[in-house]
Amino acid sequence: EKFAGGHSTTTVEGYIPVAGRAIQGATSHHLGQNFGKMFDINYQDENGKTQVVWQTSWGLTTRTIGVMIMVHGDDTGLVLPPRVAPQQVVIVPIVSKKCPLEKLAGFCESIRESLDDKGVRVKLDDRSIYNPGWKYAHWEQKGVPIRIEVGPRDLEKGQARMVVRYNGEKTDVAVDELADVVEKKLKEIQDEMFKKAQEFRDAHLVQVTEWKDFVPNLELHNLVLTPWCGGEHQDWEEWVKDKSREESLANLGEGAEDERSATSVAAKTLCIPFKQPELKEGMKCIASGLPATCWVLWGRSY
């Protein structure tokens, strides 16, 4: 697929683990000079000659926020990567009748200031109308990467408990080391979340060279790389869509897709990856049987 009238299109495709579906995250179009000629858009070059402009167009929209939520979220709520989290750390005082907020306020504020000095986006949740347990659930649902818990024992020992949202890790850290530890931990969380998502995607990226293996791999929530005869053969792409839909519905014991369904069981082409596996001599297109010219990535998509 490419932008109508353009030379070429590139795309970033996301993979949603829980659904096994792909979703387009962003596109970039090389429009060439067609639109410049059509609308008479010119410029004067360094030699004083009038030239038709070359144009590009790209889109990266708020849908990527939805992709991020679907890739990393869990049954508790959001799980936000630190780089995009509005609040990277929340501090929750553990108050009680024996230990009112006033006793912990100064200690918690000093922790907040030390993190703020490091450039960490931090919030002290000192609201008195909610108990600590309610706050834990609230900030877990919002996906804040790190929660800092501070109770009377922490005050006595000069420490705080650090809880990581994405894996539940809990660590007691001395308060004079806390800012440095948190700064390092935020980077670790970012890297580990990316690595986890990437490894899961790669585990569901398979190569298929025979049609009999195509739909079974879709059913396993896989993205499927196949030899392909080229983008000019759109009739064979339609064949794959129709055939994969037919076989998938047969496996489900259904005759047709519900017209109200927002997603289809049919496969579609996602992209021709820049990084191509070796295309061996004599390899045939999985659909047409024509000589393959590239590998193409297929999947069920949103």
N, C-alpha and C positions, 0 to 999 in steps of 0.2 A: 504494500500500500504506500502511496505517496500523495502529497498535496496536489490537488488537481491543477495542472498547468506548471508545476514546479519540476525541477530536475531530479531531486532525490529527497528522501526523508529519513531521519534517524529517530530512534525511540528508546526510551528507558522502560523496561518492563519489570514490574514488581511481582513477587510471588507470595501469595497469602497461604501460610501453612495450614491453618485450620480448615480451609475450603479446598486447597489444592488447585486454586485458580490463579491465573495471571491477571494483572491489572496495569494499564498504561500509566506511567508516572509523569512522563514529559516527552515532548517531541521537538525536533528542530528540523526546519525545512530550508533547503537550498532552492530558492525560487528562480534563480537565473535572471534573465533579462526580459522574459515574456511580459511581465506586468509593467515593467518600465516602458516597453514599446507600446503596450496597450493604452497606458495612461500618459504617455509622453513625458516621462520623468528622466531628465537629463542632468549632466554635470559637465563642467569644463575641466579637462585634465591638465597636467603640468605643462603640456605643449600648447595649451590654448584651444584644443579641439573639443568639440561637443561629443560626449559619449552617453550611451544609455546606461543607467545604473544597474548594478547587480544587487539583488536583494536576498535577505534571509528573513525567516520568521521562526519564532520559537515560543513554546508555552510551558511554564512550570506553575501549576495552580494549587489552590488550597486542597485539591483532591489528594495531594501527597500527604497531607495531615491525616486524612482517612486511611491511606495506605499504611502509614506509620502506626496508627492505632491498631489496625487489623494484623499487622505483622508481629507486633510486640505485646499486645494486650493479653490479659488472662481473665479468668472468671471473676476475679476481684475487681477489675477495672482497668484503667490505663496503666501502662508501664512506659514511661517516657525516657528516651535517651537524654542524658544530661545536657548535651549541646542545644537541644531545642526546648527543654523544660523551662516554663516560665519561672517556677521555683525549683531550684536544685536541691535545697535542704530545708526541712522544717524542724523547728525545735519545739518539743512538747514537754512542758513541765508536768511532773507527776505529783499533783497536789492532793491533799487530804485534809481532814479536820486537824490532824496532828502536825501537818506540814502545809500551811497555807501558801498561796502564791507569793506573798510578800517575802517569805523566807528564801524562795528560790529565784526571785525576780532578778536580783543583781547578778547572780552567778550565770543565769541564762542570757542576760543581756551582754555580759562580757564574752560569752561564746558567740553570740550573734555578731558582735563587733569584730571579733577575730576572723570570722568567716567572711564578713563583708569586706574587710581589709584585703582579703585574698581575691576579691572579685567574684566571690560565690554569691549567687542569687539565693538569699536566705530569708526565711520568715520565722518569727517567734510567735507561736500561737498561744497567746496568754488570755484567751477568752475564758471567762469564768462561768459561762452558762453551760459548758460542755465538759464532760469528764474525759480523762485521758484515753480510755478505750474507744469512745466515740470519735475522738480526734484521730486516733490511729487509723480507724476504718475510713474516715473522711479523706485523709491524705493518701492512703493507699489507693482508694478509688480514683483519686486525681493523678496518681502515677508519679508523685514526687520521688526522685531517685534515692534520696537518703533521708531518714528520720533520725533525729537526735533526741533521745529520751533522757530527762534529767530528774532524778528523784532525791529524797533526803540522803540516802546512802551514797549517791554520786557526789552530793555536795560535801559530805564528810570525807570522802576519799579523793576529792579533786579530779573527778573523771566524769565521763558521760557514755551512754550506750549508743552506738551507731548501728542502725538497722538499714540494710540495703533492700530496696523495693523489688528488684527483678529476681533475686534468688533467696531472699529471706535471711541472708547472713547477718549475724549479730556479733558485735565486738565491743568490748569495754576499752575506752581509750582515755589516757591521761589528758586533762584539759589543756595543758601547755603544749601538747603535741597534736591536738585535735584538728586545728586548721590545716596543718600540713598533711595529715592523714586523709582528711576529707578531700582536699585538692587532688591528691594522688588517686584516691578511690573513685572519684568522679571520672577521671580519665580511664581507669580500669573498667568501670561499668560501661562506658561508651564503647570501648574496644571489644569487650566480651559480648555485649548485646549484638554488635555488628557481626562478630564471628559466629555466634550461635545461629543468627538468621541466615548467614551465608552458608554455613555447613548444612543446615536443614534444606535450603534450596538445592544445593549441589547434590545432596543425597536423593533428591527427587528430580534430577535431570538425567535422562536416559537417552541412549542412542537406539533407534529401531530401524531396521532395514527391510522388514517384511510386514505387509499389512496385517497379518494375523496377530501380530504383537502390539499393534497400535492402540486399539480401544482398551484392551486389558491394562495397558500402562496408564491410560487416562483414568481408569477406574481406581488405580492405586495412587491417585492424586499426583501423578508425575507430569512434568513438562517433557515433551518428546522431540528429540532432534532426528530428522529424517533426511535422506538424500532427496533432492528436489530438482525438477526440470526447469525451474526458473519462473520469475514473477510474471512473465508474459502469458503463462498458461493459466489464466484465471478460471477457465472452465474446469480444470482439474482440482483447483482449490475448492470450488463449489462442490465438486464430487466428494471430496474428503469431508466437508461439512455435512453434506446430506448422508453419506455412508456412516460416518461416526455417530451421527444423531440416531439413525435407524438401528444400528447395532447396540448402542447404549440403551435406547428405549426397550429393545427386545430383552436385554439383560435385566431390566427393571420390571418386565412384564407389562409394559405400557405400550399403547398404540401410537400415541401422539403427545407432544408437549402441551402443557396447559398454556393457553394464550396469555394468561395473566402473569406467567412466570417472568421474572426480571432477568434470569440467567438461563443459558441453554446448556444442554449436555453435549452439544456439538463442539468439535474442535475447530479452531481457526488458526491461521498463521499469525504469529506474534512478531517475529522479525527474522532477518537473516543475520545471525551473529557476526560481529567483526572477527571474533576468534573462531575460526573454522577447523573442525576435525579434518583429518586427512581424507580426501575424496579419492578412493582407489579407482584405478582404471577399470572401466566396464561397469561401474556401479549404476544401478537403475533408480529412477524416481519411484518412490513407494506407491504412488497412485497410478501414474500413466504408463510406467514401464519404459519411458523414454530415457535416454542417457541423462544422468544427473549432472547438473552444473554447479551445485552448491548444497550445503546443508541448511535446512530451515527449521526454525523452532515453532512447535505447535503446542497448543494447550487450550483448556477451557478457560474462558475469560469473562471478566465482569464487563 
